Amino acid sequence: MTGGNVLGKPLEFWVALAAGALIVIERNRARPFVGRVFIAAISAGIGYSQTPEVAEWTGRSETLVVMVLTAFGYMLLDIVAAVLADREFVKSIIRERLGR
């Protein structure tokens, strides 16, 4: 059974997006509440914006993909931030790519 469409997506999609965001809020409970909400909003944005392409690429439903991307999108942000914060690592990658 499918709920009504909101902004072109079924109700199940929005429930999955919200559930993913709540997972992010819960997993970041050591941070201040405003920070958790901000991280959850960023993860929801990642989930919402990337779902169509990832669902097509994986052959899975958008509802499943939006839940996974939203719930784990913040982890991707943490990894990227950690890599970019390590200047020596970034320099070594650049040197390797430039052949120096």
C-alpha positions in Angstrom: 0.0 0.0 0.0 1.4 3.4 -1.0 0.6 6.7 0.6 -0.2 9.8 -1.3 2.4 11.7 -3.2 4.1 14.7 -1.7 6.4 16.7 -4.0 6.3 13.7 -6.4 7.5 11.2 -3.8 5.3 8.6 -2.0 4.7 8.9 1.8 7.0 5.9 2.4 9.9 7.9 0.9 9.5 10.8 3.4 9.1 8.4 6.3 12.4 6.7 5.3 14.1 10.1 5.0 12.9 11.1 8.4 13.9 7.8 9.9 17.4 8.2 8.5 17.6 11.7 9.9 16.5 10.4 13.3 19.3 7.8 13.2 21.8 10.5 12.5 20.5 12.6 15.5 20.7 9.5 17.8 24.2 8.5 16.7 25.5 12.0 17.3 23.9 12.4 20.8 27.3 13.5 22.3 27.0 16.7 20.3 24.8 19.7 21.1 21.2 19.4 19.9 21.6 22.2 17.3 24.7 20.5 15.9 22.8 17.1 15.7 20.0 18.8 13.8 22.4 20.5 11.4 24.2 17.2 10.7 20.9 15.5 10.2 19.7 18.2 7.8 22.9 17.8 5.8 22.5 14.0 5.7 18.9 14.4 4.6 20.0 16.7 1.8 22.6 14.2 0.7 20.0 11.4 0.8 17.3 13.4 -1.0 19.6 14.7 -3.7 21.5 11.5 -4.5 18.7 9.0 -4.2 17.5 8.9 -7.8 21.0 8.2 -9.2 22.0 5.7 -6.6 18.7 3.8 -6.8 19.1 3.6 -10.5 22.8 2.5 -10.2 22.1 -0.2 -7.6 18.7 -1.3 -8.9 17.1 -0.7 -5.5 14.0 1.2 -4.5 14.3 4.9 -3.8 12.7 4.3 -0.4 15.5 2.0 0.7 18.2 4.1 -0.8 17.1 7.4 0.8 17.1 5.7 4.2 20.6 4.3 3.8 22.0 7.5 2.3 20.5 9.7 4.9 21.5 7.5 7.8 25.1 7.2 6.7 25.6 10.4 4.7 27.1 12.1 7.8 29.7 9.3 8.0 30.8 10.2 4.5 31.0 13.8 5.5 33.2 12.9 8.5 35.5 10.8 6.3 35.9 13.5 3.7 36.5 16.2 6.4 39.1 14.0 8.1 41.0 13.3 4.8 40.9 17.0 3.9 42.1 18.0 7.4 45.2 15.8 6.9 47.3 18.3 4.8 50.2 15.9 4.4 48.0 13.2 3.1 46.4 15.6 0.6 49.8 16.8 -0.5 51.0 13.2 -1.0 48.0 12.5 -3.2 48.6 15.6 -5.3 52.3 14.8 -5.7 51.5 11.3 -6.7 49.0 12.5 -9.3 51.4 15.1 -10.7 54.3 12.5 -10.7 56.6 14.4 -8.4 
